[in-house]
């Protein structure tokens, strides 16, 4: 994975509107296999090329939640980072991610409620300049005062 900043924690007191963090990751066949094993989602559109050729995707695609998991990685590792608690997440899948695709997973701060330690994040995943996933997350950020 290629990160724009080191992993760790940004406390609520240091989070600013418009902050952006991201990771880039190439989705591999191994990633798809491991996700299928862990999630028990063995839909052949993810695992069987012959089957997937006859679908609307005309080939295998990664699990949508594998792609969404990259958003979780940015939130849990970078912004706000370690100690963050997910409150909610909305997702809209716009296009498939295929084995070998380089996914840019990015989050951006759109609202901060310091008294409640809540941060609203715009979330997106992009492949070759095209959005493949969009959504919003609300998280509870760590605080120097409480954690």
FIZA-377600 format. One line per field, with one value per residue: residue in three letters; residue number from 1; y, z, x of N, C-alpha, C in turn. Coordinates in Angstrom, 2 decimals. Last residue first. Layout:
N
resn <- ALA	...
resi <- NUM	...
nc2 <- Y	...
nc3 <- Z	...
nc1 <- X	...
cac2 <- Y	...
cac3 <- Z	...
cac1 <- X	...
cc2 <- Y	...
cc3 <- Z	...
cc1 <- X	...
This chain:
147
resn <- UNK	UNK	UNK	UNK	UNK	UNK	UNK	UNK	UNK	UNK	UNK	UNK	UNK	UNK	UNK	UNK	UNK	UNK	UNK	UNK	UNK	UNK	UNK	UNK	UNK	UNK	UNK	UNK	UNK	UNK	UNK	UNK	UNK	UNK	UNK	UNK	UNK	UNK	UNK	UNK	UNK	UNK	UNK	UNK	UNK	UNK	UNK	UNK	UNK	UNK	UNK	UNK	UNK	UNK	UNK	UNK	UNK	UNK	UNK	UNK	UNK	UNK	UNK	UNK	UNK	UNK	UNK	UNK	UNK	UNK	UNK	UNK	UNK	UNK	UNK	UNK	UNK	UNK	UNK	UNK	UNK	UNK	UNK	UNK	UNK	UNK	UNK	UNK	UNK	UNK	UNK	UNK	UNK	UNK	UNK	UNK	UNK	UNK	UNK	UNK	UNK	UNK	UNK	UNK	UNK	UNK	UNK	UNK	UNK	UNK	UNK	UNK	UNK	UNK	UNK	UNK	UNK	UNK	UNK	UNK	UNK	UNK	UNK	UNK	UNK	UNK	UNK	UNK	UNK	UNK	UNK	UNK	UNK	UNK	UNK	UNK	UNK	UNK	UNK	UNK	UNK	UNK	UNK	UNK	UNK	UNK	UNK
resi <- 147	146	145	144	143	142	141	140	139	138	137	136	135	134	133	132	131	130	129	128	127	126	125	124	123	122	121	120	119	118	117	116	115	114	113	112	111	110	109	108	107	106	105	104	103	102	101	100	99	98	97	96	95	94	93	92	91	90	89	88	87	86	85	84	83	82	81	80	79	78	77	76	75	74	73	72	71	70	69	68	67	66	65	64	63	62	61	60	59	58	57	56	55	54	53	52	51	50	49	48	47	46	45	44	43	42	41	40	39	38	37	36	35	34	33	32	31	30	29	28	27	26	25	24	23	22	21	20	19	18	17	16	15	14	13	12	11	10	9	8	7	6	5	4	3	2	1
nc2 <- 9.89	12.44	14.49	13.77	11.54	9.89	10.33	8.52	9.16	8.62	8.74	8.34	7.61	5.76	4.03	4.72	7.41	7.34	7.32	4.56	4.44	5.43	5.94	8.11	9.95	12.53	12.35	13.93	13.21	13.92	14.72	16.46	18.83	18.94	17.97	18.70	17.74	16.69	15.33	12.62	9.76	7.32	4.99	3.98	0.91	-0.61	-3.88	-6.61	-7.49	-4.54	-3.07	-1.52	1.48	2.46	2.00	3.85	3.81	5.14	4.41	5.33	5.10	3.67	5.17	5.28	4.22	5.47	7.75	9.56	8.79	6.34	3.91	4.01	5.32	3.59	1.22	1.90	2.03	-0.64	-1.78	-1.32	-3.47	-5.48	-4.99	-5.86	-8.13	-7.69	-9.67	-11.30	-10.49	-9.09	-8.00	-9.42	-12.71	-14.50	-14.27	-15.59	-18.29	-18.11	-17.18	-17.16	-15.25	-13.36	-14.72	-16.73	-15.97	-16.52	-15.22	-15.55	-13.76	-15.25	-16.14	-13.74	-12.54	-14.29	-13.84	-11.11	-11.17	-12.75	-11.05	-7.65	-4.28	-2.04	0.95	3.90	6.00	9.29	12.24	15.65	18.30	19.85	20.97	19.12	17.83	18.17	17.23	14.55	13.33	11.02	8.35	6.15	6.12	8.93	9.65	8.40	5.03	2.24	-1.19
nc3 <- 26.00	26.71	25.63	23.07	21.51	18.47	16.97	15.64	12.36	9.54	6.01	2.77	-0.65	-3.63	-6.04	-8.31	-10.33	-12.33	-12.46	-12.07	-9.51	-6.21	-3.58	-0.86	1.58	3.88	7.31	10.39	13.70	17.11	19.73	20.79	20.57	17.82	15.04	11.66	8.25	6.31	5.45	3.25	2.01	-0.53	-2.37	-5.47	-6.76	-9.61	-10.61	-10.34	-10.64	-10.62	-9.48	-11.14	-9.97	-7.76	-4.76	-1.92	1.59	4.86	8.23	11.69	13.62	14.47	16.33	16.54	17.32	14.62	12.53	11.36	9.32	9.46	10.17	9.91	7.42	5.67	6.11	5.21	2.49	2.07	2.27	-0.19	-1.56	-0.19	-0.83	-3.49	-4.61	-8.00	-10.83	-13.99	-16.83	-17.59	-16.12	-16.58	-17.23	-18.43	-17.06	-14.65	-15.33	-15.92	-13.47	-10.30	-8.22	-8.41	-9.38	-7.49	-4.09	-1.52	1.37	3.72	4.53	4.26	1.56	0.14	0.87	-0.39	-3.11	-3.31	-2.80	-4.97	-7.09	-5.76	-6.17	-5.12	-3.42	-1.63	0.71	2.19	3.53	4.08	5.60	5.65	8.97	11.04	14.17	16.70	18.49	17.83	16.73	14.63	14.75	12.27	9.36	7.38	4.23	1.92	1.12	-0.68	0.00
nc1 <- -8.41	-9.33	-7.75	-7.05	-9.30	-10.39	-13.64	-16.14	-17.54	-19.38	-18.96	-20.31	-19.34	-18.57	-16.68	-15.42	-14.58	-11.69	-8.93	-8.35	-10.60	-11.37	-13.59	-14.39	-16.17	-16.23	-16.95	-17.32	-16.64	-17.11	-16.82	-18.56	-17.11	-16.46	-17.50	-16.96	-17.10	-15.49	-12.42	-12.14	-10.40	-9.85	-8.16	-7.48	-6.53	-5.62	-6.61	-6.22	-9.60	-11.72	-14.61	-17.44	-19.08	-20.43	-22.00	-22.14	-22.60	-22.18	-21.70	-21.15	-19.14	-16.02	-13.53	-9.97	-7.58	-5.67	-7.52	-9.34	-6.86	-5.20	-6.38	-9.12	-9.48	-8.12	-9.58	-12.11	-11.50	-11.02	-13.52	-14.63	-13.43	-14.75	-17.37	-17.48	-15.02	-13.89	-14.86	-14.32	-16.43	-18.73	-20.73	-23.02	-21.61	-19.93	-17.58	-18.02	-17.57	-14.83	-13.73	-14.74	-14.88	-16.87	-18.99	-19.54	-19.37	-18.59	-18.20	-16.83	-14.95	-12.57	-12.67	-12.92	-10.51	-8.70	-9.39	-8.77	-6.00	-5.15	-5.62	-5.50	-5.58	-3.20	-3.88	-3.31	-4.97	-5.26	-6.81	-7.44	-9.25	-11.55	-11.11	-8.85	-7.82	-6.89	-8.74	-8.95	-5.72	-4.65	-2.35	-1.09	1.03	2.15	0.55	-0.21	0.80	0.41	0.84
cac2 <- 8.60	11.26	14.68	13.81	12.86	9.92	10.45	9.17	8.43	9.38	8.05	9.19	7.48	7.02	3.96	3.40	7.00	7.18	8.61	5.22	3.60	5.83	5.07	7.75	8.78	12.15	12.18	13.48	13.70	13.35	13.99	15.05	18.48	18.67	18.36	18.34	18.35	17.64	15.86	14.06	10.35	8.66	5.15	5.11	1.67	0.22	-2.44	-5.83	-7.90	-5.82	-3.10	-2.65	0.69	3.07	1.38	3.68	3.46	4.92	4.47	4.96	5.33	3.90	4.28	5.77	4.62	4.52	6.81	10.03	9.94	7.67	4.02	3.37	5.87	5.00	1.26	1.60	3.25	0.28	-2.01	-0.46	-2.09	-5.45	-4.68	-4.45	-7.89	-7.77	-8.39	-11.28	-10.87	-9.72	-7.45	-8.04	-11.73	-14.49	-13.82	-14.12	-17.84	-18.59	-16.36	-18.06	-16.33	-12.95	-13.52	-17.01	-15.70	-17.21	-14.82	-16.71	-13.33	-14.61	-17.07	-14.78	-11.93	-14.16	-15.17	-11.56	-10.36	-13.25	-12.30	-8.85	-5.40	-2.88	-0.48	3.27	4.91	8.24	11.16	14.49	17.35	19.69	20.86	20.36	17.59	18.53	18.61	15.47	13.57	12.47	8.98	6.62	5.62	7.77	10.06	9.75	5.99	3.51	0.00
cac3 <- 25.65	27.23	26.94	24.07	22.07	19.78	16.95	16.88	13.29	10.77	7.29	3.91	0.56	-2.89	-4.77	-8.30	-9.03	-12.29	-12.51	-13.36	-10.35	-7.60	-4.16	-2.27	1.25	2.53	6.25	9.18	12.45	15.86	19.11	20.75	21.87	18.80	16.26	12.95	9.42	5.87	6.56	3.44	2.89	-0.01	-1.36	-4.59	-6.14	-8.55	-10.55	-10.99	-10.23	-11.17	-9.34	-10.56	-11.03	-9.06	-5.67	-3.21	0.42	3.70	6.91	10.55	14.04	13.42	16.41	15.95	18.37	15.73	12.82	12.43	9.61	9.16	10.23	11.09	8.65	5.78	6.38	6.62	3.20	1.92	3.36	0.93	-1.93	-0.19	0.53	-3.18	-3.73	-6.56	-10.12	-12.52	-16.18	-18.59	-15.91	-17.10	-16.45	-18.88	-18.45	-14.66	-14.89	-16.93	-14.68	-11.45	-8.16	-7.85	-10.12	-8.59	-5.32	-2.62	0.15	3.23	4.54	5.54	2.68	0.00	1.28	1.08	-2.52	-3.56	-1.95	-3.59	-7.01	-6.37	-5.74	-6.24	-3.34	-2.94	0.40	1.23	3.63	3.20	5.67	4.38	7.80	10.41	12.88	15.60	18.68	17.45	17.75	14.65	15.28	13.65	10.13	8.26	5.51	1.80	1.95	-0.74	0.00
cac1 <- -7.80	-10.02	-8.36	-5.97	-9.03	-9.73	-12.19	-15.74	-16.68	-19.32	-18.77	-20.00	-20.13	-18.68	-17.41	-16.06	-15.10	-13.14	-9.60	-8.07	-9.76	-11.18	-12.58	-14.44	-15.36	-16.61	-15.97	-18.00	-16.07	-17.62	-15.71	-19.00	-17.69	-15.41	-18.20	-16.33	-17.74	-16.52	-13.21	-11.99	-11.41	-9.61	-9.20	-7.17	-7.62	-5.06	-6.88	-5.17	-8.25	-11.27	-13.16	-16.70	-18.45	-20.67	-21.05	-22.79	-21.80	-23.03	-21.06	-21.99	-20.51	-17.01	-14.69	-11.22	-8.51	-5.77	-6.44	-8.47	-7.71	-4.68	-4.93	-8.55	-10.06	-7.71	-8.14	-11.92	-11.93	-9.89	-12.56	-15.04	-13.11	-13.28	-16.94	-17.66	-16.16	-13.63	-14.77	-14.35	-15.18	-17.87	-19.39	-22.98	-22.38	-21.33	-17.61	-18.08	-18.89	-15.78	-13.66	-14.77	-13.89	-15.59	-18.61	-18.61	-20.11	-17.93	-18.89	-17.60	-16.36	-12.91	-12.51	-13.95	-11.78	-8.70	-9.48	-10.13	-6.90	-4.99	-6.38	-4.93	-6.40	-3.59	-3.62	-3.45	-4.05	-5.57	-5.82	-7.59	-8.12	-10.85	-11.99	-9.28	-8.48	-5.99	-8.27	-10.03	-6.75	-4.86	-3.56	-1.07	-0.10	2.36	1.13	0.29	0.09	1.11	0.00
cc2 <- 8.49	9.95	13.39	13.91	12.76	11.37	10.38	9.15	9.23	8.55	9.07	8.33	8.50	6.76	5.36	3.21	5.66	6.73	8.54	6.52	4.32	4.84	5.34	6.80	8.48	11.04	11.85	13.46	13.08	14.03	13.33	14.14	17.03	18.21	17.99	18.85	17.84	18.31	16.91	14.53	11.83	9.08	6.42	5.25	2.76	1.10	-1.80	-4.33	-7.13	-6.20	-4.49	-2.36	-0.44	2.25	1.84	3.17	3.41	4.65	4.27	5.09	4.93	4.10	4.66	4.71	5.15	5.06	5.93	9.04	9.49	8.83	5.45	3.55	5.30	5.59	2.70	1.67	3.06	1.63	-1.10	-0.61	-1.14	-4.05	-4.78	-4.09	-6.38	-7.58	-8.67	-9.87	-10.73	-10.03	-8.00	-7.42	-10.36	-13.54	-13.69	-13.56	-16.33	-18.14	-16.80	-17.24	-17.17	-13.99	-12.99	-15.80	-15.90	-17.09	-15.41	-16.34	-14.47	-14.27	-16.46	-15.77	-12.94	-13.56	-15.10	-12.94	-10.87	-12.49	-12.86	-10.03	-6.64	-4.07	-1.14	1.80	4.50	7.10	10.07	13.51	16.14	18.78	20.74	20.06	18.91	18.32	19.10	16.93	14.63	12.70	10.48	7.24	6.10	7.37	8.84	10.27	7.38	4.54	1.25
cc3 <- 26.10	27.01	27.56	25.48	23.06	20.21	18.36	16.92	14.58	11.76	8.42	5.14	1.60	-1.63	-4.16	-7.04	-9.17	-10.90	-12.44	-13.53	-11.69	-8.28	-5.66	-2.62	-0.24	2.12	4.92	8.06	11.31	14.67	17.79	20.15	21.94	20.13	17.42	14.07	10.67	7.04	6.03	4.54	3.11	0.92	-0.58	-3.66	-5.26	-8.03	-9.38	-10.97	-11.04	-10.61	-9.77	-10.43	-10.38	-10.22	-7.08	-4.17	-0.81	2.51	5.85	9.26	12.92	14.06	15.30	16.07	17.85	16.84	14.01	12.82	10.09	9.63	10.09	11.26	9.89	7.09	6.53	7.00	4.70	2.54	3.26	2.12	-0.79	-0.54	0.70	-1.79	-3.45	-5.80	-8.64	-11.98	-14.68	-18.04	-16.92	-16.99	-17.12	-18.08	-18.96	-16.09	-15.10	-16.59	-15.73	-12.75	-9.44	-8.10	-9.63	-9.45	-6.50	-3.93	-1.03	2.03	4.28	5.61	3.99	1.17	1.20	1.58	-0.99	-2.95	-2.08	-2.63	-5.59	-6.30	-6.50	-5.67	-4.63	-2.77	-1.04	1.31	2.67	3.49	4.79	4.41	6.54	9.23	12.35	14.22	17.51	17.53	17.28	15.62	15.07	14.03	11.57	8.98	6.38	3.11	1.73	0.01	0.00
cc1 <- -6.36	-9.29	-8.88	-6.55	-7.88	-9.46	-11.61	-14.21	-16.50	-18.54	-18.85	-19.84	-19.72	-19.51	-17.42	-16.90	-15.81	-13.57	-11.12	-8.86	-9.59	-10.25	-12.57	-13.31	-15.50	-15.64	-16.64	-16.96	-16.86	-16.96	-16.13	-17.94	-18.14	-16.00	-17.28	-17.22	-17.05	-17.25	-14.17	-12.92	-11.08	-10.74	-8.88	-8.36	-7.02	-6.19	-6.15	-5.40	-7.21	-9.90	-12.73	-15.21	-17.66	-20.12	-21.39	-21.72	-22.68	-22.12	-22.14	-21.19	-21.48	-18.38	-15.66	-12.31	-9.83	-6.67	-6.73	-7.35	-9.08	-5.55	-4.40	-7.06	-9.36	-8.21	-7.65	-10.44	-11.71	-10.21	-11.35	-14.08	-13.45	-12.81	-15.42	-17.15	-16.26	-14.95	-14.47	-14.22	-15.30	-16.47	-18.38	-21.58	-22.29	-22.21	-19.04	-18.13	-19.02	-17.20	-14.67	-14.84	-13.75	-14.49	-17.26	-18.24	-19.14	-18.72	-18.11	-18.48	-17.33	-14.39	-12.98	-13.88	-12.91	-10.01	-9.58	-10.36	-8.34	-5.89	-6.31	-5.91	-5.93	-4.36	-4.05	-3.11	-4.31	-4.57	-6.23	-6.46	-8.43	-9.64	-11.13	-10.20	-9.02	-6.60	-7.41	-9.58	-7.75	-6.01	-3.52	-2.40	0.03	1.08	1.30	0.88	0.65	0.28	0.88
